[in-house]
Structures are given as structure tokens and as C-alpha cells.
Amino acid sequence: MGVPGFFAWLVSKHPRCVRDAIDGAKNNILRYDTFATFYQEFLDSLRKLVAMVAPTKLVFLALDGRPPTPKLFSKLFKKPCRYNRDASLSSLSSSEDELDSTKGQTGDLIPRNRKAKMAMVRHGTPFMNRLESELRRFVASMMLSSSDDHRRRRSMTSSRLQWIVSTSEEDGEGELKIFNHIRALPFNAHDFHCVVGRDADLIMLALASPLSRKINIVRQTPKDGVMIYKLISIETLVRDFEVQMEEPCSVRLRSTMRDLVFLCFLLGNDFLPGLEALTIRNNGIDKLQQTYMEVSVR
């Protein structure tokens, strides 16, 4: 659902809402040749990320499940099939055979072929099944560690952290699962939510959320061989839009944010092709905002 190039536009037009994450946190970009190395480095990176964000109530880990049908059709149109059906199935089958569920424990090499890599991260593959198992073990160890820390402190005010793992068996993209869960939570004025990911659609989902002022996004950005973590304040972004729209905080602001999100989708996303006359490079978002303001004043 993300708009290509939106984050770069955000940094350029609204620098106040983007800053380095806590302590300027950064991490080496994962380099791995075997499944065993991948699982270990992935979980180590996840552990560091949890320590950096320091959640106090809940950690929700979501893997992409079956994508919505419109996204499947969009992918088919963007990447037309160049092979006949039998050849495609044969290629996928051979990739599945290489990704036996026992591999990754004995140092088996990860395939170099990009298509094989893309095939193994789909729903129901042995690789994804193994990744889900590793995530569950990771969560179990983190919960045990949290329980031990709690007993050592013996503090009645220190509650145990709740963990939820949404696997690829559950339909929907990971970010949509997370925001659906946030939407379903009972409202608490003291709660703040931090969502971690690289897709620009996280920003769109946050802006369209009724809790936009209580959502921060940690974005992972590769730079010079390391992964930089940027913190995006959605509250600051909403305030910037308020100033641009020359409208103080009001009931109408919520619909305005949703309108702007919708207009940004005219530039294209995972579900819809963009209008050729509008791109971020030719100031498409600025033109849409200006037109929206002119129309809304009438």
C-alpha cells in the first residue's frame, strides 16, 4: 500500500518529524550465506530492536500472510509471467525441495538466485514454517527472561510483557494485522504505539488511524553498510499538515488526513497503478495538496 519515494519526500518536506532513533541506534546490515546464520542474526537483530524501543505492555510480531486479491493482480500486471506454467511450477518445486524444513540447522547455503529467494518467503514454504518456529522459540525465551527479571525485582508495579506472534497462516499483510490490533485495543489516553518497518504504508496507515497522534514509527534505512533507525513522529507530521491547511485542530482534521492519504494513492501503490502525470519527482504530492486546499475553501 506504500507510495514509492514517499519517505524521501517526507524527509525533504517535513524534516521536523524525522530524527535518529534513541541513542542514534544502528546495526550492521545482515550478511548471511547459510540458513543457520540467517536465523541467528535475524533474532539477534530483533532482540536489539526490542531493547531499543523498550516496550512496556505488548510486542506484536507479524509476518505477511496471504495478500489481498487486488495486490496479487497488481503484481501480475507489473511483472508479467515470462515462463509457461509448467516451467514456473517446476522452478518453484525445485526451490521448495532445496528449502527442506531440516535445512538451516546444518549450515545449508541460502540460494543466490533472486527468484528462489522470493519464492521461499511466500506463505506455506518450509523456510517460512521454520522462521515461525524460530520466532516462537525466541518469544518463549524472551518471556522466560522477562519473568526471571520480574521475580528478581519483586516489584508489584512491574508487569510482564505480553507477546503476540501473527504467522503467515493468518491472511493479510503484517502491517495491516498490526494496525487492526491497535484499532481493536481499548482506548487508553496514556498508551503510545511504536511500529517498526521499512514500508511507507506504515505512515499512511498511521495518518489514517484515529490514534495518529499516539503512534510513532521506527523506520530501518540502509546506509553505508549499516542499518540506520529513524524515528518518525506522526503527531508532528499531523501538526505540520494542520499548519499547511491553515486549519487548527478540529473535528474536520481527521477526515482531512484521510483525504490526503487517499490523494497520495493517486501516485500509485501496491494495489493501484499511479497516474503518469503525477509522480513524487515532479512534486505530485504538493500539487495534490494545493488542489485539495483550493477545492476545500470553496
RAZIPE-V369640 format. One record per backbone hydrogen bond with DSSP energy under -0.5 kcal/mol. CO is the residue of the C=O (numbers start at 1). NH is the residue of the N-H. E is the energy in kcal/mol with one decimal. If there is no record, write none. Layout:
BEGIN
co: <CO,CO>
nh: <NH,NH>
e: <E,E>
END
This chain:
BEGIN
co: <2,3,5,6,7,8,9,10,14,15,17,19,21,22,25,27,33,34,35,36,37,38,39,40,41,42,43,44,45,46,47,48,49,50,57,59,59,60,61,66,68,68,69,70,71,72,73,74,75,84,85,86,87,88,89,90,91,92,93,94,95,97,98,100,102,108,113,114,115,116,117,118,119,122,125,126,127,128,129,130,131,132,133,134,135,136,137,138,139,140,141,142,143,144,145,146,147,148,149,150,150,154,155,157,162,164,164,165,166,167,172,173,174,175,176,177,178,179,180,181,182,188,193,195,197,199,200,200,201,202,203,204,205,206,209,211,212,214,215,216,217,217,218,219,219,221,223,225,226,226,227,228,228,229,230,230,231,231,232,232,233,234,235,236,237,238,239,240,241,242,242,243,250,251,251,252,253,254,255,256,257,258,259,260,261,262,263,264,265,266,272,275,277,279,280,283,284,285,286,287,288,289,290,291,292,293,294,295>
nh: <4,6,9,10,11,12,13,14,17,18,233,231,24,25,229,227,110,38,39,40,41,42,43,44,45,46,47,48,49,50,51,52,53,54,162,61,164,62,166,172,71,72,73,74,75,76,77,78,79,88,89,90,91,92,93,94,95,96,97,98,99,100,100,103,105,35,117,118,119,120,121,121,122,125,129,130,131,132,133,134,135,136,137,138,139,140,141,142,143,144,145,146,147,148,149,150,151,152,153,154,155,156,158,159,59,61,166,167,63,170,65,177,178,179,180,181,182,183,184,185,185,191,216,218,220,202,203,204,205,206,207,208,209,209,212,214,215,193,234,195,219,232,197,221,230,228,226,29,223,228,27,221,230,21,219,232,19,233,217,234,237,238,239,240,241,242,243,244,245,246,247,246,253,254,255,256,257,258,259,260,261,262,263,264,265,265,266,267,268,275,269,278,279,284,283,287,288,289,290,291,292,293,294,295,296,297,298,298>
e: <-0.6,-2.0,-1.8,-2.4,-2.5,-1.8,-2.9,-2.8,-1.4,-1.2,-2.7,-3.5,-2.3,-1.4,-1.6,-5.3,-3.3,-2.1,-2.6,-2.0,-2.7,-2.8,-2.2,-2.2,-2.4,-2.1,-2.4,-2.1,-2.1,-2.3,-2.0,-2.0,-2.4,-2.4,-2.7,-0.6,-2.5,-0.6,-3.3,-2.4,-0.7,-1.5,-2.3,-2.2,-2.4,-1.9,-2.0,-2.2,-2.6,-2.2,-2.5,-2.3,-2.4,-2.6,-2.5,-2.3,-1.9,-2.3,-2.2,-1.9,-1.5,-0.6,-0.8,-1.9,-1.1,-2.0,-1.9,-2.5,-2.2,-1.6,-0.7,-0.6,-1.1,-1.6,-2.3,-2.4,-2.5,-2.4,-1.8,-2.4,-2.4,-2.2,-2.1,-2.4,-2.7,-2.3,-2.2,-2.3,-2.7,-2.0,-2.3,-2.5,-2.2,-2.2,-2.4,-2.1,-2.1,-2.1,-2.2,-2.4,-0.6,-0.5,-0.9,-1.0,-2.5,-3.2,-0.5,-0.7,-2.8,-1.5,-3.1,-2.0,-2.0,-2.3,-2.2,-1.9,-2.3,-2.3,-1.4,-0.9,-0.8,-1.8,-3.0,-2.5,-0.5,-1.3,-1.0,-1.4,-2.8,-2.1,-2.5,-2.0,-0.6,-0.8,-1.5,-2.3,-1.3,-3.0,-1.2,-2.4,-0.7,-3.4,-2.2,-0.6,-2.8,-3.1,-1.8,-1.7,-3.1,-0.7,-1.9,-3.4,-0.6,-2.8,-3.1,-0.6,-1.9,-0.6,-2.3,-0.8,-1.8,-2.5,-2.0,-2.1,-2.1,-2.1,-2.1,-2.2,-2.5,-0.5,-2.1,-0.9,-0.9,-0.9,-0.6,-2.0,-2.4,-1.7,-2.3,-2.3,-2.1,-2.3,-2.5,-2.1,-1.1,-0.6,-1.6,-1.7,-1.7,-2.4,-2.6,-1.5,-0.5,-2.6,-1.6,-2.1,-2.2,-2.6,-2.5,-2.4,-2.4,-2.4,-2.1,-2.3,-2.6,-1.3,-0.7,-0.6>
END
